[in-house]
Amino acid sequence: MEQHSFEIQIVDPTCVAMLLTQLVKMTETMEGMTELLEAGWEPSFVDQLRHLPSRDITEITRRTKSFFAKVSPHDLKNTIWLINNGREAQKKLEYFVRNGASREMVSRLWSMSLQQVSTIRNQLKSHLKNTPEHEVSDQKQEAIYRAWSEILDENPNSPERDKIYLLHNRFSDLSIETAYNIATKYDSISAPKKSKRIVTGNIGESRVQ
């Protein structure tokens, strides 16, 4: 069903004053003035608003019973989506740091500097997951490779960090760095035939033997 914009009546004096102040501020920029003029406002009235003293704003607020504000559900929905998406990205960032993603990986996936990543790691240091060092069997390495191939096929347009997140959810006993290194060390066409041993260690570390 198509959603249409609708108007909300604003009667709170504080909100009325804020809206009126914002309206006056629009006349102080070329972009704002152009917007008002294109909406059909008379140039002389726009100029009058631009020179409106603050005491008059107070008096107008006292005399004005209400303002009407137009609300677009489409714009509001997009704003809510952006807020939620930002929260989700922050949660995943912290998840990566806690579960052993290297500074370089986090820096690349979130377009952050290494210093910024280090700061976040320090903030979360009491929540970092310590992964005991152990050898990853050939069988498990192949399972990781297969899972990664499935994730790539099923989520072709997803950001890389979302794909890595899905992979680690299946192999959460390993660090993110280890799981990703295993998943991506093979050719993208053929499955592994004989793998090298991978040993997992501290947060963000893995080595091939």
C-alpha contacts under 8 A as a table, 3 or more apart, distances in Angstrom:
res1	aa1	res2	aa2	distance
3	Q	73	P	6.66
3	Q	74	H	7.51
4	H	72	S	6.95
4	H	73	P	7.01
5	S	70	K	6.51
5	S	71	V	5.41
5	S	72	S	4.42
5	S	73	P	6.22
6	F	70	K	5.51
6	F	71	V	5.46
6	F	72	S	6.84
7	E	68	F	5.97
7	E	69	A	5.31
7	E	70	K	4.26
7	E	71	V	5.99
8	I	68	F	5.43
8	I	69	A	5.22
8	I	70	K	6.31
8	I	71	V	7.18
9	Q	66	S	6.48
9	Q	67	F	5.81
9	Q	68	F	4.53
9	Q	69	A	6.55
10	I	15	C	7.04
10	I	16	V	6.75
10	I	66	S	5.35
10	I	67	F	5.07
10	I	68	F	5.86
10	I	69	A	7.22
11	V	15	C	7.48
11	V	16	V	6.77
11	V	65	K	6.25
11	V	66	S	4.47
11	V	67	F	6.65
12	D	15	C	5.36
12	D	16	V	6.18
12	D	66	S	7.56
13	P	16	V	4.96
13	P	17	A	6.11
13	P	61	T	6.51
13	P	62	R	7.37
14	T	17	A	5.16
14	T	18	M	6.28
15	C	18	M	5.01
15	C	19	L	6.18
16	V	19	L	5.19
16	V	20	L	6.16
16	V	61	T	6.34
16	V	64	T	7.99
16	V	66	S	6.77
16	V	67	F	6.39
17	A	20	L	5.12
17	A	21	T	6.05
17	A	57	I	7.18
17	A	58	T	7.20
17	A	61	T	5.61
18	M	21	T	5.11
18	M	22	Q	6.12
19	L	22	Q	5.05
19	L	23	L	6.14
20	L	23	L	4.98
20	L	24	V	6.32
20	L	57	I	7.11
20	L	61	T	7.79
21	T	24	V	5.15
21	T	25	K	6.23
21	T	57	I	7.29
22	Q	25	K	4.97
22	Q	26	M	6.37
23	L	26	M	5.20
23	L	27	T	7.06
24	V	27	T	5.44
24	V	28	E	7.13
24	V	49	L	5.79
24	V	50	R	5.84
24	V	52	L	7.55
25	K	28	E	5.25
25	K	29	T	7.40
25	K	32	G	7.95
25	K	50	R	7.55
26	M	29	T	5.85
26	M	31	E	7.71
26	M	32	G	4.32
26	M	33	M	6.21
27	T	30	M	7.33
27	T	32	G	5.58
27	T	33	M	4.88
27	T	46	V	6.54
27	T	47	D	7.37
27	T	49	L	6.96
27	T	50	R	5.19
28	E	32	G	7.11
28	E	33	M	7.24
28	E	50	R	6.30
29	T	32	G	5.20
29	T	33	M	6.18
30	M	33	M	5.16
30	M	34	T	6.04
31	E	34	T	5.18
31	E	35	E	6.25
32	G	35	E	5.11
32	G	36	L	6.38
33	M	36	L	5.18
33	M	37	L	6.13
33	M	46	V	7.18
34	T	37	L	5.11
34	T	38	E	5.98
35	E	38	E	5.21
35	E	39	A	6.24
36	L	39	A	5.03
36	L	40	G	6.71
36	L	41	W	5.69
36	L	46	V	7.49
37	L	40	G	5.20
37	L	41	W	4.96
37	L	42	E	6.64
37	L	43	P	6.62
37	L	46	V	7.78
38	E	41	W	7.26
41	W	45	F	7.03
41	W	46	V	6.82
42	E	45	F	5.31
42	E	46	V	6.35
43	P	46	V	5.08
43	P	47	D	6.17
44	S	47	D	5.10
44	S	48	Q	6.15
45	F	48	Q	4.86
45	F	49	L	6.22
46	V	49	L	5.14
46	V	50	R	6.29
47	D	50	R	4.98
47	D	51	H	6.58
48	Q	51	H	5.41
48	Q	52	L	6.25
49	L	52	L	4.99
52	L	56	D	6.53
52	L	57	I	7.21
53	P	56	D	5.37
53	P	57	I	6.74
54	S	57	I	5.03
54	S	58	T	6.53
55	R	58	T	5.16
55	R	59	E	6.37
56	D	59	E	4.92
56	D	60	I	5.96
57	I	60	I	5.09
57	I	61	T	6.07
58	T	61	T	5.13
58	T	62	R	6.33
59	E	62	R	5.06
59	E	63	R	6.33
60	I	63	R	5.12
60	I	64	T	5.82
61	T	64	T	5.18
61	T	65	K	7.91
62	R	65	K	7.76
64	T	67	F	7.74
71	V	76	L	7.64
72	S	75	D	5.36
72	S	76	L	6.17
73	P	76	L	4.96
73	P	77	K	5.83
74	H	77	K	5.13
74	H	78	N	6.26
75	D	78	N	5.12
75	D	79	T	6.23
76	L	79	T	5.12
76	L	80	I	6.25
77	K	80	I	5.18
77	K	81	W	6.16
78	N	81	W	4.98
78	N	82	L	6.19
79	T	82	L	5.11
79	T	83	I	6.29
80	I	83	I	5.11
80	I	84	N	6.16
81	W	84	N	5.15
81	W	85	N	5.86
82	L	85	N	4.99
82	L	86	G	6.04
83	I	86	G	5.15
83	I	87	R	6.36
84	N	87	R	5.08
84	N	88	E	6.15
85	N	88	E	5.02
85	N	89	A	6.12
86	G	89	A	5.09
86	G	90	Q	6.22
87	R	90	Q	5.08
87	R	91	K	6.20
88	E	91	K	5.09
88	E	92	K	6.24
89	A	92	K	5.15
89	A	93	L	6.09
90	Q	93	L	4.98
90	Q	94	E	6.30
91	K	94	E	5.28
91	K	95	Y	6.16
92	K	95	Y	4.80
92	K	96	F	6.13
92	K	165	Y	7.74
93	L	96	F	5.24
93	L	97	V	6.39
93	L	106	V	7.47
93	L	110	W	7.77
94	E	97	V	5.12
94	E	98	R	6.03
94	E	120	I	7.97
94	E	124	L	7.77
95	Y	98	R	5.17
95	Y	99	N	6.04
96	F	99	N	5.25
96	F	100	G	6.43
96	F	101	A	5.31
96	F	106	V	7.25
96	F	165	Y	7.85
96	F	176	I	6.95
97	V	100	G	5.80
97	V	101	A	5.53
97	V	102	S	7.57
97	V	106	V	7.43
97	V	120	I	7.81
97	V	121	R	6.35
97	V	124	L	7.79
97	V	128	L	7.21
98	R	101	A	7.64
98	R	121	R	7.84
98	R	124	L	7.03
98	R	125	K	7.88
98	R	127	H	6.13
98	R	128	L	4.30
98	R	129	K	5.66
99	N	128	L	6.48
99	N	129	K	5.46
99	N	175	S	5.55
99	N	176	I	5.95
99	N	203	I	7.07
99	N	204	G	7.96
100	G	128	L	7.54
100	G	129	K	6.97
100	G	175	S	4.77
100	G	176	I	5.35
100	G	177	E	6.01
100	G	202	N	7.67
100	G	203	I	4.22
100	G	204	G	4.21
100	G	205	E	7.44
101	A	105	M	6.19
101	A	106	V	6.50
101	A	175	S	6.92
101	A	176	I	5.18
101	A	177	E	4.90
101	A	203	I	7.10
101	A	204	G	4.81
102	S	105	M	5.21
102	S	106	V	6.37
102	S	177	E	6.37
102	S	203	I	7.50
102	S	204	G	4.26
102	S	205	E	7.14
103	R	106	V	5.26
103	R	107	S	5.95
103	R	114	L	6.18
103	R	117	V	6.03
103	R	118	S	7.08
103	R	204	G	7.59
104	E	107	S	5.05
104	E	108	R	6.13
104	E	114	L	6.88
105	M	108	R	5.19
105	M	109	L	6.11
106	V	109	L	5.21
106	V	110	W	5.94
106	V	111	S	7.83
106	V	112	M	7.41
106	V	117	V	6.90
107	S	110	W	5.57
107	S	111	S	5.36
107	S	112	M	4.57
107	S	113	S	5.74
107	S	114	L	5.90
107	S	117	V	6.51
108	R	111	S	5.18
108	R	112	M	6.85
109	L	112	M	7.97
109	L	160	E	7.35
109	L	161	R	6.12
112	M	116	Q	6.25
112	M	117	V	6.81
113	S	116	Q	5.19
113	S	117	V	6.47
114	L	117	V	5.03
114	L	118	S	6.16
115	Q	118	S	5.01
115	Q	119	T	6.26
116	Q	119	T	5.10
116	Q	120	I	6.42
117	V	120	I	5.13
117	V	121	R	6.18
118	S	121	R	4.99
118	S	122	N	6.20
119	T	122	N	5.16
119	T	123	Q	6.34
120	I	123	Q	5.01
120	I	124	L	6.27
121	R	124	L	5.11
121	R	125	K	5.66
122	N	125	K	5.00
123	Q	126	S	7.87
124	L	127	H	5.33
124	L	128	L	6.45
125	K	128	L	5.30
128	L	203	I	7.66
129	K	203	I	7.06
130	N	202	N	6.33
130	N	203	I	6.16
131	T	173	D	7.44
131	T	174	L	6.62
131	T	175	S	6.47
131	T	200	T	7.40
131	T	201	G	6.16
131	T	202	N	5.86
131	T	203	I	6.56
132	P	200	T	7.28
132	P	201	G	5.96
132	P	202	N	7.04
133	E	199	V	6.57
133	E	200	T	4.93
133	E	201	G	4.17
133	E	202	N	7.04
134	H	199	V	5.53
134	H	200	T	5.55
134	H	201	G	7.07
135	E	197	R	6.79
135	E	198	I	5.87
135	E	199	V	4.39
135	E	200	T	6.44
136	V	140	K	6.44
136	V	141	Q	6.59
136	V	197	R	6.62
136	V	198	I	5.51
136	V	199	V	6.01
136	V	200	T	7.31
137	S	140	K	5.25
137	S	141	Q	6.20
137	S	197	R	7.03
137	S	198	I	7.83
138	D	141	Q	5.02
138	D	142	E	6.21
138	D	194	K	7.65
138	D	195	S	6.09
138	D	196	K	7.72
138	D	197	R	7.16
139	Q	142	E	5.26
139	Q	143	A	6.31
140	K	143	A	4.89
140	K	144	I	6.19
141	Q	144	I	5.10
141	Q	145	Y	6.26
141	Q	182	I	6.26
141	Q	183	A	7.59
141	Q	195	S	7.71
142	E	145	Y	4.96
142	E	146	R	6.13
142	E	191	A	7.64
142	E	192	P	6.56
143	A	146	R	5.10
143	A	147	A	6.10
144	I	147	A	5.08
144	I	148	W	6.09
144	I	167	L	7.76
144	I	171	F	7.66
144	I	179	A	7.01
144	I	182	I	6.96
144	I	183	A	5.78
145	Y	148	W	5.13
145	Y	149	S	6.26
145	Y	182	I	6.88
145	Y	183	A	4.61
145	Y	184	T	7.51
145	Y	186	Y	7.88
145	Y	191	A	7.34
145	Y	192	P	7.85
146	R	149	S	5.14
146	R	150	E	6.33
146	R	191	A	7.71
147	A	150	E	5.11
147	A	151	I	6.22
147	A	167	L	6.91
148	W	151	I	5.04
148	W	152	L	6.19
148	W	167	L	6.29
148	W	183	A	5.92
149	S	152	L	5.17
149	S	153	D	6.23
150	E	153	D	5.11
150	E	154	E	6.03
151	I	154	E	5.16
151	I	155	N	5.81
151	I	163	K	6.40
151	I	166	L	7.41
151	I	167	L	7.36
152	L	155	N	5.33
152	L	156	P	5.56
152	L	163	K	7.11
153	D	156	P	5.81
155	N	158	S	5.43
155	N	163	K	7.31
158	S	162	D	6.35
158	S	163	K	6.79
159	P	162	D	5.41
159	P	163	K	6.70
160	E	163	K	5.12
160	E	164	I	6.27
161	R	164	I	5.05
161	R	165	Y	6.03
162	D	165	Y	4.93
162	D	166	L	6.29
163	K	166	L	5.16
163	K	167	L	6.29
164	I	167	L	4.97
164	I	168	H	6.21
164	I	176	I	7.61
164	I	180	Y	6.81
165	Y	168	H	5.25
165	Y	169	N	6.30
166	L	169	N	5.17
166	L	170	R	6.84
167	L	170	R	5.46
167	L	171	F	6.65
167	L	179	A	7.47
167	L	180	Y	7.82
168	H	171	F	4.89
168	H	172	S	5.18
168	H	174	L	7.67
168	H	175	S	7.77
168	H	176	I	5.88
168	H	179	A	6.67
169	N	172	S	5.39
171	F	174	L	5.97
171	F	179	A	7.12
172	S	175	S	6.92
172	S	176	I	7.72
174	L	178	T	6.31
174	L	179	A	6.26
174	L	200	T	7.24
175	S	178	T	5.27
175	S	179	A	6.34
175	S	200	T	7.54
175	S	203	I	6.66
175	S	204	G	6.76
176	I	179	A	5.26
176	I	180	Y	6.04
176	I	204	G	7.36
177	E	180	Y	5.23
177	E	181	N	6.03
177	E	204	G	5.47
177	E	205	E	6.63
177	E	206	S	7.01
178	T	181	N	5.14
178	T	182	I	6.23
178	T	200	T	6.32
178	T	204	G	7.59
178	T	205	E	7.01
178	T	206	S	5.46
179	A	182	I	5.29
179	A	183	A	6.15
180	Y	183	A	5.01
180	Y	184	T	6.11
181	N	184	T	5.41
181	N	185	K	5.88
181	N	206	S	8.00
182	I	185	K	5.50
182	I	186	Y	7.67
182	I	198	I	7.76
183	A	186	Y	7.01
184	T	187	D	7.64
184	T	188	S	7.78
186	Y	190	S	7.62
186	Y	191	A	7.06
186	Y	192	P	6.34
187	D	190	S	5.79
187	D	191	A	7.20
187	D	192	P	7.94
188	S	191	A	7.66
192	P	195	S	6.31
196	K	208	V	6.63
196	K	209	Q	6.35
197	R	208	V	5.92
197	R	209	Q	5.34
198	I	206	S	7.03
198	I	207	R	5.82
198	I	208	V	4.60
198	I	209	Q	6.14
199	V	206	S	5.95
199	V	207	R	5.62
199	V	208	V	6.46
199	V	209	Q	7.43
200	T	205	E	6.76
200	T	206	S	4.72
200	T	207	R	6.74
201	G	205	E	5.70
201	G	206	S	5.75
202	N	205	E	5.41
202	N	206	S	7.64
